[in-house]
Amino acid sequence: MKYLNAAEVLPKDLLIEIQKHIKGEVLYIPSDDGRIRWGEKNGSRNYFENRNEEIKRLYKNGFSLEEISCKYRLAYDTVRKILYKKQLKGL
């Protein structure tokens, strides 16, 4: 990774905007070239999405949070978060 002086590579108006948030620090700007989201390569994302959907189905079918917590060996609060989490678009 090569360090660049932002004043040499960024337009002045963009540099001024960035300086409003951070001054005199090293800032890492990640590349967005073909990035793979967390868990997509090894299947973890799919596993947890499926598990969470199953947890939601069980709850809708009358299972209690305690029963689901025991079945999946998850903390009560973790199950609650899964059930009440709003779906975020674009993830």
All heavy atoms as an XYZ file, in Angstrom:
765
protein
N       0.843     -1.167      0.000
C       0.000      0.000      0.000
C       0.889      1.231      0.000
O       1.830      1.328      0.768
C      -0.912     -0.017      1.231
C      -1.759      1.197      1.344
S      -3.056      1.186      2.607
C      -2.359      0.345      3.968
N       0.554      2.153     -0.862
C       1.341      3.361     -1.025
C       0.598      4.542     -0.398
O      -0.611      4.682     -0.554
C       1.538      3.609     -2.521
C       2.361      4.806     -2.847
C       2.515      4.909     -4.354
C       3.229      6.185     -4.714
N       3.299      6.381     -6.155
N       1.325      5.358      0.342
C       0.737      6.555      0.938
C       0.852      7.708     -0.041
O       1.890      7.925     -0.652
C       1.428      6.908      2.254
C       1.119      5.924      3.343
C       1.982      4.883      3.619
C      -0.058      6.029      4.082
C       1.695      3.955      4.610
C      -0.355      5.110      5.074
C       0.533      4.079      5.334
O       0.231      3.177      6.317
N      -0.226      8.459     -0.185
C      -0.265      9.605     -1.078
C      -0.662     10.844     -0.285
O      -1.431     10.763      0.667
C      -1.287      9.386     -2.191
C      -1.092      8.167     -3.081
C      -2.299      7.979     -3.986
C       0.163      8.339     -3.928
N      -0.185     11.981     -0.721
C      -0.588     13.239     -0.130
C      -1.923     13.628     -0.759
O      -2.013     13.814     -1.969
C       0.472     14.307     -0.393
C       0.155     15.616      0.287
O      -0.994     15.906      0.608
N       1.186     16.419      0.506
N      -2.954     13.753      0.062
C      -4.288     14.053     -0.451
C      -4.316     15.360     -1.226
O      -5.062     15.489     -2.204
C      -5.289     14.099      0.702
N      -3.527     16.323     -0.816
C      -3.491     17.613     -1.514
C      -2.987     17.466     -2.943
O      -3.302     18.287     -3.799
C      -2.615     18.602     -0.744
N      -2.241     16.399     -3.209
C      -1.707     16.185     -4.550
C      -2.655     15.404     -5.455
O      -2.528     15.474     -6.670
C      -0.371     15.445     -4.454
C       0.719     16.232     -3.764
C       1.977     15.410     -3.533
O       2.019     14.231     -3.939
O       2.921     15.969     -2.942
N      -3.596     14.659     -4.889
C      -4.432     13.786     -5.720
C      -5.919     14.109     -5.685
O      -6.659     13.661     -6.553
C      -4.231     12.297     -5.343
C      -2.818     11.850     -5.655
C      -4.581     12.032     -3.909
N      -6.387     14.870     -4.704
C      -7.815     15.174     -4.597
C      -8.111     16.599     -5.040
O      -7.292     17.496     -4.847
C      -8.290     14.996     -3.145
C      -8.182     13.604     -2.553
C      -8.620     13.620     -1.094
C      -9.009     12.610     -3.348
N      -9.307     16.813     -5.584
C      -9.715     18.177     -5.912
C      -9.803     19.021     -4.629
O     -10.128     18.495     -3.561
C     -11.107     18.006     -6.533
C     -11.235     16.567     -6.866
C     -10.307     15.823     -5.977
N      -9.519     20.292     -4.744
C      -9.444     21.172     -3.575
C     -10.745     21.175     -2.771
O     -10.715     21.099     -1.548
C      -9.081     22.587     -3.992
C      -8.840     23.504     -2.811
C      -8.045     24.715     -3.227
C      -7.764     25.623     -2.066
N      -6.735     25.145     -1.161
N     -11.904     21.221     -3.434
C     -13.174     21.253     -2.701
C     -13.420     19.955     -1.925
O     -13.933     19.976     -0.810
C     -14.347     21.566     -3.627
C     -14.463     20.608     -4.804
O     -13.438     20.055     -5.242
O     -15.600     20.419     -5.286
N     -13.019     18.823     -2.485
C     -13.147     17.552     -1.777
C     -12.194     17.506     -0.583
O     -12.563     17.058      0.505
C     -12.865     16.382     -2.726
C     -12.968     14.990     -2.120
C     -14.329     14.745     -1.487
C     -12.667     13.938     -3.176
N     -10.986     17.990     -0.774
C     -10.007     18.033      0.311
C     -10.526     18.877      1.479
O     -10.411     18.480      2.636
C      -8.676     18.588     -0.203
C      -7.536     18.664      0.800
C      -7.181     17.280      1.322
C      -6.329     19.329      0.168
N     -11.138     20.010      1.166
C     -11.685     20.881      2.214
C     -12.795     20.160      2.980
O     -12.865     20.224      4.206
C     -12.193     22.208      1.598
C     -10.998     23.026      1.108
C     -13.025     23.003      2.605
C     -11.369     24.217      0.246
N     -13.659     19.432      2.277
C     -14.728     18.672      2.941
C     -14.156     17.596      3.863
O     -14.623     17.411      4.982
C     -15.662     18.035      1.906
C     -16.656     18.975      1.295
C     -17.588     19.581      2.336
O     -18.147     18.856      3.163
O     -17.753     20.815      2.300
N     -13.148     16.881      3.396
C     -12.524     15.834      4.217
C     -11.865     16.447      5.440
O     -11.947     15.903      6.542
C     -11.521     15.012      3.379
C     -12.265     14.201      2.314
C     -10.694     14.095      4.279
C     -11.377     13.535      1.304
N     -11.244     17.601      5.282
C     -10.574     18.260      6.401
C     -11.550     18.706      7.487
O     -11.156     18.883      8.629
C      -9.755     19.458      5.904
C      -8.503     19.045      5.182
C      -7.768     20.219      4.553
O      -8.364     21.234      4.208
N      -6.455     20.058      4.410
N     -12.813     18.850      7.149
C     -13.816     19.179      8.164
C     -13.992     18.027      9.153
O     -14.400     18.227     10.279
C     -15.158     19.500      7.508
C     -15.168     20.805      6.753
C     -16.526     21.013      6.105
C     -16.548     22.287      5.273
N     -17.849     22.465      4.576
N     -13.693     16.814      8.713
C     -13.902     15.621      9.530
C     -12.614     15.075     10.132
O     -12.626     14.501     11.212
C     -14.579     14.528      8.691
C     -15.888     14.959      8.124
N     -17.041     14.950      8.852
C     -16.208     15.449      6.895
C     -18.033     15.403      8.094
N     -17.546     15.702      6.902
N     -11.527     15.215      9.419
C     -10.259     14.641      9.881
C      -9.110     15.506      9.359
O      -9.076     15.856      8.187
C     -10.107     13.171      9.420
C      -8.856     12.545      9.989
C     -10.168     13.046      7.930
C      -8.776     11.057      9.774
N      -8.213     15.876     10.256
C      -7.073     16.718      9.866
C      -5.797     16.100     10.408
O      -5.747     15.674     11.553
C      -7.202     18.132     10.445
C      -8.315     18.945      9.867
C      -8.322     20.322     10.486
C      -9.506     21.108      9.969
N      -9.582     22.437     10.561
N      -4.790     16.038      9.585
C      -3.471     15.600     10.026
C      -3.375     14.152     10.444
O      -2.452     13.765     11.147
N      -4.326     13.314     10.035
C      -4.310     11.893     10.375
C      -4.152     11.072      9.105
O      -4.390     11.554      8.003
C      -5.616     11.494     11.071
C      -5.895     12.231     12.361
C      -4.977     11.807     13.489
O      -4.511     10.656     13.480
O      -4.731     12.636     14.379
N      -3.774      9.824      9.271
C      -3.696      8.907      8.144
C      -5.100      8.365      7.910
O      -5.764      7.909      8.834
C      -2.711      7.751      8.427
C      -2.718      6.760      7.281
C      -1.316      8.302      8.646
N      -5.557      8.424      6.689
C      -6.896      7.976      6.329
C      -6.781      6.872      5.283
O      -6.174      7.072      4.233
C      -7.704      9.158      5.774
C      -9.108      8.861      5.281
C      -9.993      8.421      6.440
C      -9.681     10.105      4.611
N      -7.373      5.713      5.571
C      -7.375      4.603      4.625
C      -8.670      4.657      3.825
O      -9.757      4.731      4.393
C      -7.274      3.272      5.363
C      -7.472      2.075      4.466
C      -6.483      1.693      3.564
C      -8.643      1.342      4.503
C      -6.661      0.614      2.736
C      -8.832      0.256      3.677
C      -7.833     -0.109      2.795
O      -8.012     -1.182      1.971
N      -8.564      4.633      2.525
C      -9.738      4.608      1.653
C      -9.727      3.261      0.933
O      -8.894      3.023      0.060
C      -9.725      5.772      0.648
C      -9.684      7.098      1.403
C     -10.939      5.687     -0.271
C      -9.530      8.309      0.526
N     -10.650      2.371      1.317
C     -10.643      1.033      0.720
C     -11.099      1.051     -0.735
O     -11.858      1.921     -1.150
C     -11.647      0.260      1.581
C     -12.538      1.301      2.137
C     -11.710      2.539      2.289
N     -10.617      0.112     -1.471
C     -11.015     -0.061     -2.858
C     -12.377     -0.731     -2.893
O     -12.702     -1.559     -2.045
C      -9.987     -0.937     -3.568
O     -10.464     -1.316     -4.827
N     -13.192     -0.379     -3.863
C     -14.489     -1.040     -3.987
C     -14.531     -1.949     -5.210
O     -15.588     -2.316     -5.686
C     -15.614     -0.015     -4.035
C     -15.558      0.861     -5.266
O     -14.541      0.840     -5.978
O     -16.531      1.573     -5.518
N     -13.387     -2.318     -5.706
C     -13.294     -3.158     -6.895
C     -13.663     -4.600     -6.571
O     -12.905     -5.318     -5.934
C     -11.877     -3.135     -7.475
C     -11.428     -1.741     -7.846
O     -12.290     -0.869     -7.991
O     -10.217     -1.534     -7.975
N     -14.840     -5.030     -6.993
C     -15.239     -6.417     -6.841
C     -15.191     -6.950     -5.425
O     -14.866     -8.110     -5.221
N     -15.505     -6.124     -4.470
C     -15.453     -6.561     -3.072
C     -16.530     -7.596     -2.796
O     -17.663     -7.463     -3.220
C     -15.652     -5.372     -2.132
C     -14.630     -4.284     -2.250
C     -13.516     -4.356     -1.303
N     -13.855     -4.875     -0.002
C     -13.302     -4.522      1.098
N     -12.378     -3.607      1.076
N     -13.627     -5.062      2.240
N     -16.152     -8.598     -2.077
C     -17.078     -9.636     -1.667
C     -17.531     -9.301     -0.251
O     -16.715     -9.013      0.619
C     -16.403    -11.022     -1.695
C     -15.985    -11.365     -3.114
C     -17.338    -12.086     -1.150
C     -15.173    -12.636     -3.218
N     -18.837     -9.321     -0.036
C     -19.366     -9.020      1.291
C     -18.978    -10.117      2.269
O     -18.690    -11.252      1.889
C     -20.890     -8.889      1.249
C     -21.345     -7.735      0.394
C     -22.824     -7.522      0.417
N     -23.586     -8.760      0.328
C     -24.898     -8.833      0.437
N     -25.613     -7.763      0.609
N     -25.524     -9.997      0.344
N     -19.029     -9.770      3.556
C     -18.655    -10.701      4.607
C     -19.438    -11.994      4.460
O     -20.647    -11.993      4.280
C     -18.937    -10.085      5.992
C     -18.685    -11.046      7.087
C     -17.510    -11.248      7.729
C     -19.606    -11.979      7.657
N     -17.642    -12.236      8.656
C     -18.923    -12.702      8.638
C     -20.940    -12.265      7.410
C     -19.530    -13.699      9.394
C     -21.542    -13.265      8.162
C     -20.837    -13.961      9.136
N     -18.740    -13.112      4.526
C     -19.358    -14.426      4.556
C     -19.827    -14.980      3.233
O     -20.315    -16.105      3.175
N     -19.697    -14.233      2.156
C     -20.162    -14.745      0.870
C     -19.245    -15.812      0.299
O     -19.697    -16.749     -0.337
C     -20.320    -13.603     -0.133
C     -21.538    -12.753      0.156
C     -21.760    -11.679     -0.892
O     -20.818    -11.374     -1.650
O     -22.869    -11.148     -0.927
N     -17.959    -15.683      0.541
C     -17.003    -16.619     -0.034
C     -17.108    -18.009      0.604
O     -17.056    -19.027     -0.074
C     -15.586    -16.064      0.131
C     -14.531    -16.833     -0.616
C     -13.203    -16.125     -0.560
C     -12.166    -16.836     -1.387
N     -10.889    -16.134     -1.375
N     -17.278    -18.055      1.922
C     -17.287    -19.348      2.605
C     -18.688    -19.835      2.974
O     -18.840    -20.878      3.600
C     -16.408    -19.301      3.867
C     -16.926    -18.345      4.905
O     -18.022    -17.807      4.787
N     -16.133    -18.117      5.932
N     -19.723    -19.078      2.619
C     -21.091    -19.514      2.865
C     -21.661    -19.122      4.212
O     -22.815    -19.447      4.514
N     -20.897    -18.432      5.041
C     -21.386    -18.045      6.368
C     -22.602    -17.135      6.283
O     -23.553    -17.287      7.045
C     -20.294    -17.334      7.165
O     -19.230    -18.205      7.432
N     -22.575    -16.185      5.351
C     -23.704    -15.249      5.209
C     -24.982    -16.027      4.922
O     -26.020    -15.795      5.552
C     -23.434    -14.240      4.103
C     -24.605    -13.288      3.863
C     -24.284    -12.238      2.814
N     -23.301    -11.295      3.276
C     -23.576    -10.213      3.999
N     -24.814     -9.965      4.339
N     -22.626     -9.399      4.382
N     -24.920    -16.945      4.001
C     -26.090    -17.745      3.636
C     -26.573    -18.583      4.821
O     -27.775    -18.673      5.081
C     -25.754    -18.632      2.440
C     -26.971    -19.254      1.830
O     -28.069    -18.717      1.920
N     -26.795    -20.400      1.200
N     -25.640    -19.191      5.555
C     -25.993    -20.000      6.720
C     -26.761    -19.177      7.748
O     -27.826    -19.577      8.236
C     -24.736    -20.602      7.364
C     -25.006    -21.198      8.722
C     -25.593    -22.447      8.842
C     -24.707    -20.481      9.878
C     -25.872    -22.978     10.098
C     -24.977    -21.005     11.125
C     -25.561    -22.252     11.230
O     -25.846    -22.770     12.475
N     -26.239    -17.991      8.095
C     -26.873    -17.171      9.122
C     -28.196    -16.577      8.641
O     -29.141    -16.457      9.427
C     -25.922    -16.072      9.605
C     -24.816    -16.613     10.467
C     -23.509    -16.556     10.044
C     -25.082    -17.193     11.697
C     -22.477    -17.063     10.829
C     -24.071    -17.705     12.493
C     -22.763    -17.640     12.052
N     -28.290    -16.236      7.359
C     -29.560    -15.740      6.830
C     -30.631    -16.820      6.918
O     -31.764    -16.551      7.330
C     -29.398    -15.254      5.395
C     -28.676    -13.935      5.283
C     -28.389    -13.515      3.845
O     -28.595    -14.326      2.915
O     -27.944    -12.369      3.661
N     -30.270    -18.050      6.542
C     -31.219    -19.162      6.623
C     -31.612    -19.456      8.065
O     -32.790    -19.685      8.371
C     -30.644    -20.417      5.968
C     -30.538    -20.281      4.471
O     -31.235    -19.482      3.855
N     -29.648    -21.052      3.870
N     -30.628    -19.459      8.969
C     -30.909    -19.709     10.383
C     -31.851    -18.648     10.936
O     -32.827    -18.965     11.627
C     -29.615    -19.714     11.183
C     -29.839    -20.005     12.668
C     -28.742    -19.501     13.552
N     -28.673    -18.042     13.520
C     -27.725    -17.338     14.104
N     -26.742    -17.943     14.736
N     -27.723    -16.028     14.047
N     -31.588    -17.392     10.611
C     -32.416    -16.308     11.126
C     -33.840    -16.366     10.580
O     -34.793    -16.080     11.308
C     -31.767    -14.958     10.827
C     -30.468    -14.771     11.590
O     -30.117    -15.574     12.454
N     -29.745    -13.712     11.268
N     -33.990    -16.759      9.322
C     -35.333    -16.922      8.753
C     -36.074    -18.061      9.456
O     -37.270    -17.958      9.718
C     -35.257    -17.173      7.246
C     -34.864    -15.941      6.452
C     -35.788    -14.752      6.686
O     -37.025    -14.939      6.689
O     -35.271    -13.639      6.883
N     -35.370    -19.136      9.758
C     -35.981    -20.258     10.478
C     -36.400    -19.824     11.883
O     -37.477    -20.194     12.365
C     -35.014    -21.442     10.555
C     -35.549    -22.636     11.327
C     -36.778    -23.281     10.704
O     -37.009    -23.113      9.491
O     -37.512    -23.961     11.447
N     -35.581    -19.027     12.537
C     -35.920    -18.511     13.866
C     -37.194    -17.668     13.779
O     -38.097    -17.800     14.620
C     -34.744    -17.699     14.451
C     -33.623    -18.659     14.883
C     -35.189    -16.811     15.606
C     -32.329    -17.979     15.284
N     -37.313    -16.840     12.761
C     -38.509    -16.015     12.585
C     -39.749    -16.874     12.329
O     -40.825    -16.590     12.851
C     -38.298    -15.019     11.444
C     -37.283    -13.948     11.767
C     -36.983    -13.076     10.560
C     -35.846    -12.119     10.854
N     -35.482    -11.311      9.680
N     -39.590    -17.938     11.532
C     -40.715    -18.847     11.262
C     -41.166    -19.543     12.539
O     -42.372    -19.647     12.804
C     -40.321    -19.891     10.210
C     -40.521    -19.437      8.786
C     -40.447    -20.607      7.815
N     -39.131    -21.236      7.783
C     -38.105    -20.790      7.078
N     -38.224    -19.715      6.342
N     -36.949    -21.427      7.098
N     -40.207    -20.018     13.318
C     -40.557    -20.694     14.577
C     -41.328    -19.757     15.506
O     -42.328    -20.151     16.110
C     -39.296    -21.218     15.279
C     -38.593    -22.396     14.619
C     -37.280    -22.697     15.331
C     -39.488    -23.626     14.623
N     -40.866    -18.524     15.598
C     -41.521    -17.555     16.478
C     -42.949    -17.269     16.005
O     -43.881    -17.221     16.805
C     -40.702    -16.270     16.540
C     -41.246    -15.262     17.511
C     -41.153    -15.471     18.889
C     -41.862    -14.095     17.069
C     -41.651    -14.555     19.792
C     -42.360    -13.168     17.967
C     -42.265    -13.402     19.325
O     -42.763    -12.489     20.215
N     -43.117    -17.132     14.683
C     -44.459    -16.896     14.133
C     -45.373    -18.096     14.364
O     -46.590    -17.944     14.445
C     -44.376    -16.590     12.632
C     -43.869    -15.205     12.330
C     -43.816    -14.950     10.837
C     -43.222    -13.584     10.566
N     -43.078    -13.318      9.126
N     -44.789    -19.283     14.463
C     -45.573    -20.499     14.692
C     -45.791    -20.791     16.173
O     -46.240    -21.879     16.528
C     -44.910    -21.701     14.016
C     -45.042    -21.631     12.505
O     -46.009    -21.106     11.980
N     -44.055    -22.149     11.792
N     -45.445    -19.846     17.045
C     -45.793    -19.981     18.454
C     -44.680    -20.396     19.393
O     -44.925    -20.533     20.593
N     -43.479    -20.624     18.899
C     -42.377    -20.973     19.797
C     -41.991    -19.731     20.608
O     -42.010    -18.618     20.096
C     -41.153    -21.450     19.007
C     -41.255    -22.863     18.517
C     -42.055    -23.175     17.437
C     -40.539    -23.883     19.130
C     -42.154    -24.473     16.967
C     -40.624    -25.186     18.669
C     -41.439    -25.472     17.586
N     -41.638    -19.932     21.854
C     -41.223    -18.806     22.696
C     -39.759    -18.474     22.431
O     -39.012    -19.286     21.878
C     -41.407    -19.153     24.169
O     -40.452    -20.119     24.565
N     -39.366    -17.291     22.857
C     -37.969    -16.893     22.716
C     -37.053    -17.846     23.476
O     -35.960    -18.154     23.010
C     -37.774    -15.452     23.199
C     -38.174    -14.406     22.174
C     -39.495    -13.784     22.527
C     -37.114    -13.388     22.061
N     -37.508    -18.304     24.636
C     -36.702    -19.233     25.432
C     -36.492    -20.556     24.696
O     -35.387    -21.102     24.691
C     -37.358    -19.497     26.795
C     -37.380    -18.304     27.708
C     -38.584    -17.388     27.479
O     -39.462    -17.731     26.657
O     -38.624    -16.327     28.098
N     -37.562    -21.066     24.062
C     -37.455    -22.326     23.321
C     -36.494    -22.190     22.136
O     -35.657    -23.068     21.893
C     -38.836    -22.759     22.815
C     -39.779    -23.181     23.912
C     -41.195    -23.387     23.427
O     -41.659    -22.607     22.562
O     -41.839    -24.337     23.916
N     -36.621    -21.096     21.425
C     -35.741    -20.859     20.272
C     -34.306    -20.686     20.737
O     -33.376    -21.227     20.135
C     -36.218    -19.628     19.481
C     -37.612    -19.892     18.892
C     -35.226    -19.280     18.378
C     -38.288    -18.669     18.304
N     -34.130    -19.974     21.835
C     -32.799    -19.758     22.397
C     -32.130    -21.089     22.728
O     -30.956    -21.302     22.414
C     -32.920    -18.883     23.650
O     -31.688    -18.700     24.251
N     -32.871    -21.982     23.345
C     -32.314    -23.308     23.689
C     -32.031    -24.136     22.439
O     -30.990    -24.775     22.338
C     -33.278    -24.056     24.600
S     -33.374    -23.381     26.258
N     -32.961    -24.124     21.491
C     -32.805    -24.922     20.269
C     -31.539    -24.544     19.501
O     -30.813    -25.407     19.020
C     -34.030    -24.749     19.372
C     -33.943    -25.466     18.031
C     -35.221    -25.279     17.232
C     -35.134    -25.822     15.834
N     -34.891    -27.225     15.716
N     -31.259    -23.248     19.384
C     -30.113    -22.782     18.610
C     -28.898    -22.450     19.470
O     -27.875    -22.009     18.950
C     -30.500    -21.566     17.758
C     -31.380    -21.945     16.604
C     -32.761    -21.853     16.704
C     -30.837    -22.431     15.430
C     -33.578    -22.224     15.653
C     -31.638    -22.804     14.371
C     -33.011    -22.703     14.487
O     -33.815    -23.078     13.442
N     -29.039    -22.660     20.777
C     -27.955    -22.355     21.728
C     -27.472    -20.912     21.569
O     -26.268    -20.639     21.474
C     -26.804    -23.333     21.561
C     -27.195    -24.749     21.941
C     -25.982    -25.643     22.033
N     -26.337    -26.877     22.677
C     -26.290    -28.063     22.099
N     -25.870    -28.152     20.860
N     -26.620    -29.138     22.761
N     -28.441    -20.006     21.533
C     -28.163    -18.584     21.431
C     -28.681    -17.895     22.688
O     -29.622    -18.364     23.320
C     -28.869    -17.969     20.215
C     -28.412    -18.432     18.847
C     -29.352    -17.903     17.767
C     -26.993    -17.968     18.577
N     -28.078    -16.779     23.014
C     -28.558    -15.987     24.147
C     -29.957    -15.456     23.829
O     -30.290    -15.178     22.678
C     -27.606    -14.828     24.423
N     -30.764    -15.324     24.850
C     -32.124    -14.803     24.721
C     -32.108    -13.470     23.971
O     -32.898    -13.247     23.062
C     -32.727    -14.647     26.122
C     -34.108    -14.077     26.158
C     -35.220    -14.915     26.121
C     -34.321    -12.705     26.245
C     -36.506    -14.398     26.160
C     -35.596    -12.179     26.280
C     -36.681    -13.026     26.236
O     -37.941    -12.507     26.273
N     -31.182    -12.580     24.351
C     -31.102    -11.258     23.711
C     -30.713    -11.356     22.241
O     -31.159    -10.539     21.425
C     -30.109    -10.354     24.447
C     -30.667     -9.853     25.761
O     -31.906     -9.862     25.926
O     -29.872     -9.454     26.627
N     -29.910    -12.341     21.880
C     -29.528    -12.528     20.479
C     -30.746    -12.915     19.647
O     -30.960    -12.372     18.559
C     -28.429    -13.605     20.353
O     -27.304    -13.202     21.122
C     -28.035    -13.826     18.901
N     -31.553    -13.818     20.172
C     -32.775    -14.227     19.471
C     -33.710    -13.031     19.331
O     -34.293    -12.799     18.270
C     -33.471    -15.392     20.211
C     -34.820    -15.719     19.576
C     -32.579    -16.622     20.223
N     -33.841    -12.267     20.400
C     -34.687    -11.074     20.368
C     -34.224    -10.092     19.288
O     -35.034     -9.541     18.537
C     -34.691    -10.409     21.742
C     -35.996     -9.721     22.049
C     -36.040     -9.150     23.435
N     -35.478     -7.809     23.330
C     -34.474     -7.335     24.047
N     -33.922     -8.068     24.977
N     -34.026     -6.125     23.884
N     -32.916     -9.891     19.185
C     -32.376     -8.984     18.163
C     -32.674     -9.487     16.755
O     -32.991     -8.709     15.858
C     -30.871     -8.813     18.335
C     -30.499     -7.951     19.511
C     -28.995     -7.890     19.671
C     -28.622     -7.168     20.946
N     -27.163     -7.168     21.172
N     -32.562    -10.782     16.565
C     -32.857    -11.372     15.255
C     -34.317    -11.143     14.900
O     -34.650    -10.775     13.775
C     -32.516    -12.882     15.233
C     -31.007    -13.080     15.310
C     -33.102    -13.562     13.992
C     -30.573    -14.511     15.589
N     -35.205    -11.330     15.861
C     -36.638    -11.207     15.610
C     -37.079     -9.772     15.371
O     -37.974     -9.522     14.572
C     -37.432    -11.800     16.775
C     -37.313    -13.310     16.934
C     -37.966    -13.757     18.220
C     -37.930    -14.019     15.738
N     -36.462     -8.838     16.055
C     -36.939     -7.458     15.992
C     -36.078     -6.546     15.127
O     -36.353     -5.362     15.019
C     -37.072     -6.880     17.396
C     -38.059     -7.663     18.224
C     -37.668     -8.297     19.381
C     -39.382     -7.793     17.815
C     -38.571     -9.037     20.136
C     -40.280     -8.535     18.550
C     -39.879     -9.145     19.706
O     -40.776     -9.879     20.441
N     -35.038     -7.098     14.506
C     -34.159     -6.309     13.653
C     -34.890     -5.889     12.391
O     -35.513     -6.700     11.722
C     -32.932     -7.146     13.281
C     -31.981     -6.464     12.347
C     -30.814     -7.395     12.043
C     -30.028     -6.886     10.862
N     -29.030     -7.840     10.440
N     -34.793     -4.603     12.052
C     -35.365     -4.113     10.816
C     -34.480     -4.557      9.666
O     -33.261     -4.555      9.775
C     -35.468     -2.590     10.822
C     -36.491     -2.067     11.787
C     -36.608     -0.570     11.667
C     -37.637     -0.056     12.623
N     -37.817      1.391     12.509
N     -35.104     -4.902      8.562
C     -34.346     -5.321      7.381
C     -33.676     -4.105      6.769
O     -34.332     -3.112      6.466
C     -35.270     -5.987      6.359
C     -35.876     -7.269      6.848
C     -34.830     -8.334      7.105
O     -33.837     -8.410      6.405
N     -35.044     -9.154      8.102
N     -32.357     -4.153      6.567
C     -31.615     -3.068      5.951
C     -31.482     -3.358      4.470
O     -31.081     -4.446      4.067
C     -30.237     -2.930      6.601
C     -30.257     -2.642      8.088
C     -28.831     -2.629      8.623
C     -30.918     -1.317      8.373
N     -31.795     -2.389      3.653
C     -31.716     -2.574      2.204
C     -30.294     -2.363      1.723
O     -29.575     -1.536      2.243
C     -32.653     -1.618      1.496
C     -34.098     -1.910      1.798
C     -35.016     -0.958      1.084
C     -36.459     -1.283      1.448
N     -37.382     -0.368      0.822
N     -29.888     -3.120      0.733
C     -28.590     -2.922      0.098
C     -27.434     -3.626      0.785
O     -26.299     -3.411      0.448
N     -27.708     -4.471      1.756
C     -26.607     -5.179      2.420
C     -26.276     -6.456      1.712
O     -27.003     -7.117      1.120
C     -26.956     -5.481      3.872
C     -26.973     -4.296      4.799
C     -27.301     -4.750      6.207
C     -25.653     -3.584      4.809
